[in-house]
Amino acid sequence: MHYNYKYRLNPPEALEEELLYHVDTCRQLYNHVLHQLNEADDIPARYEVQGRLPNLKSWWNDLGDVHSKVLQMVVKRLYDNLSTLKAQKENGRTVGMLKWKPPREYRSLTYNQSGFELKNTSGRPTLWLSKIGEIPIHLHRDIPENATIKQVAVKREPTGEWYATFGIDVDEDTSEKSENPERVVGIDVGILKYAHDTDGYAIESPDFSEERERLERAQRDLTRKEHNSANWKKQRQVVAERHADLKRKRRDFLHKLSNYYACEYDLVAVEDLDAKGLVELPGNSRNRAGAAWGTFLRMLQYKCEREGTYFVAVDPKDTTKECASCGVKTDKPLWVREHSCPSCRFEADRDANAAWNILSRGLEDIGVGHSESTPVETALPTDTNSVSAKHVVETGSPTLKERTASAVSE
């Protein structure tokens, strides 16, 4: 299985200047190749362009200072962007031509297969990069012993911090999925309550109002500075740090919540949401974007694969309207937060009812047995215990006992 491990780099000033020089050289090569492709009648194959790099070094001396694999990945990056542009055009979107990369938009370089080595001399881990040197690295978690490092991407964030992302392949004997999953759960995501599950728990959405306020205040201060002045550049750095702080806290919450569901259950059923389409809908788009449902589902999927847990994405149509007890559809506007079936008199929280429907469809779609009867045949819980997002973040991946204790205390 393929994973990405991200680590913080601490390059000294001399190595940081060398990194910036290599990144800028790659940016100029990207723009040069893009110019040649724009001038050509027919776009040549990527490997043909990569084959021209040795001849290009004969008159472009700076290219000789950069590792050959890094230069090849620059060409690959350009062709990947062209493929993405072509796919968007085929989907009916109006697209233009690729633009040249200014320094602010090109901040990374990639070593593929060779030119790098992770060292640990005298307990001081460093990342050796060909033609750059050894850079101190903060290994906050170990790379698995059975992992093979395929590539390393080094990137400078807008905050000025440097990170190395390792692309690794892990040869792990993932346990076979049980034919009769015992612990199953259906999850319905939302905004006010981030997730409702069929165990009767509602995870509150994290409150990032203070972080957003600090970001907006920093952005307002930036607009008052003279463009490209020293104070403007300093304030732009502050804005980047506020963005990074908000992003880190949001991803921390999503990682811990998705890790809990992947580790604690044998089967996880969710809605197959078009997260991007939901964000583009008019009204409340900011909260939908901030919820990051797409990121949460992607995290949950790969972690389920890692843990040997069934991950089932079901059709979200009418999961809120259908009664989880008898299946009768009832129209409910968004402001109606309780489900009350006129047919069987079953009452529950609107999102809890949707979670049971999601689980029922997940069990049906995957075609596996289950020791208990399906949610439609059981007496469904009508109450919901609320668990704060702060509790999820503070305790990491909470156990069921911890969640229950939190709900009772509240």
N, C-alpha and C positions, 0 to 999 in steps of 0.2 A: 504494500500500500504506500501511497505517496503522501508525504506531509511536508509542511513548511514550518521551520523553527526560526523564530526571530530573536536576535540578541542585540544588545547595545554595544557599540564600539566607543572606545575612548582614545582616538588618535591624538598624539601630540601635535603641536603646531606645524612642525616640519612635514609630518606625514599627512596632515590635513591639507596642506597646500599641494602636496603631490596628488592626493585624491582628487582635489578640485581640478588640477591640471588634466588628469586622465579623463574625468567626466566631461570637461569642456572639449577635449580632443574628440571624444566619442560623439558629442553633440555636433561638432563641425563635420565629422564624417557622415553622420545621419543627414545633415542638410545637403552635403555634396552629392551623396547618392540619390537623394530625393530630386535634386535639380537634374541629374542625368536621366532619371526615369521620366521626368516631366518633358524633357527634350527628345526622348526616344520615340520612334514611331511605334515600336512594339516593345512591351515590357519583357526583358529577359528573365530567365529563371533565376531564383535566388542563388543557387549554387554557382551559376555562371558569374554573377556579380561578386560573390565571395572569392572566386578564383582570380579576380582582377586585383585583389588587395595587395599581393606581393609586388606587382608592377606599380601600384599606386605609391608604395613606400619609397620607390626610387627617387621621386621628386618631392614627396611630402614627408619630410624628415620626422615630424612629430609623431607620425603613425608608428615609427619604429620604437618609440618609447612605451607603447601600449602592447599588452599581451595579445597575440594573434587571435585567441579564442574570444577575447573581449570584442575585438573588431568584427569578428564574424557574427556575434550576437547582436551587434548594432544593426547589421544588415537584416538579420532575422526580425528584429524589432520593427524595422520599417516595413517589411513585407507582411508581418502580422497586422500592422495598422492598415495596410492596403486591403487585406482580406476582410477586416472588420468593416471598412468603408464600403467594399463591394457587397457584403451581406446586407448592410443597411439599405443600400440602393435597391437590391433585389426585393427587399421587403416593402418597397414603395415609399421610403423616406427620401426627402430631398436632401442630397448631400453635395458638398463641393469637393475641392481638392485638399490634399494634406498640406498643411502649412509648415514653414520652417520652424524649428524649435529655438526659442530664445533661451538664454541661460536659466531663467526662472522655471522653465517647464521641462528641463532635462537635468535630472539630479541623481542618476543612478548608472551603474555599470554592472555587467554580469560576467562571471567566470563560469564556463561550462565544461565539465569533465576534467579539466586540468588547470594548472596555474594557481592553485590554492592549497592550503594545508592548515588544519587546526592543530596547534601545538599546546602542550601543557608542561612547560619547563619550570621546575621548582615551585609548582603550585600556582604559577602565574600564566593563565591561558592567554594565548595570542592567536590571531588569525594572520597567517602569512599569505600575501598576495604577490604574485610574480610582478617584478619591475616596480613594486611599491614598497614592500617591506613587511615587518611584523607589527600588527596593530593590536593593542590590548583589547580584550573582549570580555564582557561580563556574562559568564555562563550561569544564568540563574536557574537553569535546569539542564540535566545531562542529556546528551543525545543517546538514544538506545544503542546498546552494544551491537545488536544485529542490524544496524542501519548502515546504508551506504550513501554518502554525500554525493549527489550528482552535480549540483551547481550551487554557487553562492552569488547572491545579488546584494551589492553594497549601495546604500541610498542615503542621501542627506535630506532630512526632513526640513520643512519650512522653518522649524524652530531652531535649526542649526545642529541638531543632534544627528549622529550617524548610526545606522543600523545595518546589520548583516542578516539576510534571510537565507537559511540553508534549505535547499530542496533535497529531501532525503527519501530513499526507498527503504521500507522496513519489511524484512522477511519474517513475518510473524504468523504463527499457527493460530489463526482466529478460530475460536471454538465454534462448532457447528450450531446453527440456530435450532432451538428446540421446536419439534413438530407440534407440541402442545404448550404454548407459552402460558405460564401461570400468572405472571404479573403484567397486566396490560393497562394502558392508559390512553385516553383520548384528550387532546388539548385544543382548546379554542382560544385564539389570541385576540386581544382587544387593545383599547387605549387606556381607559380609566383603570381597569383591571388587566394587567398585561397578559395573564394566562389563567383560564379556568380549566381544571382537569376533572376527570371522572372519579377521583378520590375525594372530591368535595372540597378542594382547596382553590382559592383565588389569589394569585400572586399580584400584588399591587405594582403599578408601573413606577419605576424609579423617578424620584423628584429631582430634576436637574434645573429647576427654576433659578437657583442662585448662580449656577455655572453659566446659564444662558444670559442672565442679567449682566454678569461680569464681561461676557463676550460682547454683548451689545454696547456696553459702556465703552469698551476698548475700541470698537468699530466707530462709534461716534467721535471719539477723540482722534482717531486716524483721519477722519474727513476734515478735521479742523487744521491739520498740518499742511504745510506747503509741500506739494508733490515732489518727491525725490530729494527732499531736504534731509539733514541728519536726524532731526526729530521725527520726520515721517518714517524713515527707515527703522528707527528705534521702536516707534509705535507699531509698525507693521509686524515686528518681531513679537511684540506683546500680543497682538491679535492671533498670530500663529500659535503661541503658547496656550491661549484660551481655547482655541479650537482643539488642540491636542489633548488638553485636560478633559474636555467634554467627551471626546472620542474614546479616551482610555477608560473613563468611568462607565460609559455605555457598554463597551465591549467586555469589560470586566463582569458586569451584571449578566450579559448574554452568555458568556462562556460558562459561568458558574451554574446558571439555570439550565442550559442545555446539557451540561455535564451530569447534573443530577438526574434528569430524565433518562439519559442514555445509560447510566450505570445502575439505576434502581429498577428498571423495568425490562421485561423480555420483548415487549412490543409497544411501540409508540405510534399513535395515529394522529395526524394533523391534517389541516386543510391545504390543498394545493393552490396556494394564493398567488395571484399575479401582483406581487408587491409593487412593482414599478407602475403598473396600470392604476393601482389604488392611489398611489401618490399623485398621479396626474389628474385625478378627479378633482372637480372644483370644491372648495370648502374644506377646512380643517386639514389641508395637505401638510402643514407644518408638523402637526402631531403625528400624522401617519408616517411621515418621513422620519421623525424622531424615534418612533417605535422600532424601526429597523426590523420589521418582520422577516424580510428576505434574508438578512444576515443571520437571524436567529434560526430559521429553518435550515439554512446551509450548515451552520455549526452543528445543529442537532443531527442532521443526516450523516455527516462524516464521523461524528462521535458514535452514533449508533452502529455504523459499519465497523468502527474500531472495536467496539465492545461486543459485537455479535448480537446486536439487538435489531429486531424487525423495525424498519422505518417505513411507514405507509402514508402516502399523501393522497387524500381522497378528494373527490369532487365536492367543492364547497356549496354547490347549489342547494338551497332550501334546508340547510342544516339548522338554521334558526327557526324556520317556519314549521318543520315537521315535529310532531310530538314524539319524544323518545320512548314513550310507553305504548302508544297505539298506532303511530304513524300518520295521524290526521294532520293536514296542513292548516295552519292558522296564520293569516297575515298579521304582522306586528310592525308598526312604525318604530323607528330607532329609539324614540323616547320611552317606549314601553320596555321596561327592564325585567319584567316577570313573565314567565310562560304559564298560561292557564289553559288547559285543553278543554274545549266545550264538549268533547265526546267522552273522554274517560275521567275527566276532572283532575288529571295529574297536574300538579303545580310545582314549579321549580324556578330557579334563576334562569333568565333567558340564555346566558352563556353556558351555564351548566347543562342545560338541555341540549344545546348545540354540541357540547363536548361528548355527550352520550351518543348522539347521532354520528359524530365523527368516528368514535370507537366502533360502533356497529358496522359502519361502512368499511372501516379498516379491517376488521375481522373477516368480513365478507369478501373484500377484494383480495386479501392475501390467501384465503382458502385454507386456513389452518384451524386445528381444533382448539378448544379452550375448555379448561376444566369446569368453569362455571357457565351458567346459561348466559346468553347474550343480554345486553342491557335492556332490550325490549321486553324480555321475559322476567326481569327481576324487579324488585321493589326499589325504585330509584330514590336516592337521597334528595330531600327538598331543601336542605340548608347548605350553606357554604361557609367555610372557615377562611378568614382573610389572613394572608401572610404578607408582611411588609417586604418591599424590595430591599430595604436596608438590612433586614435580617438575612436575606439571601446573600448579599454582598459580604456582610461581616463574617458569616459562618462558612463561606465558600460553597461547597456542595452539601446542603443540609440533608440530614437523614430524616426519615419519616417521623421519628420520635421528636426531633428538634422542631419540625414544622408544626406538629401537633401541640407541643408545649407553647410555641409562639402564639398559635391561634387561640389557645385557652387563655393565655395571659392577656391578650387583647380584648 
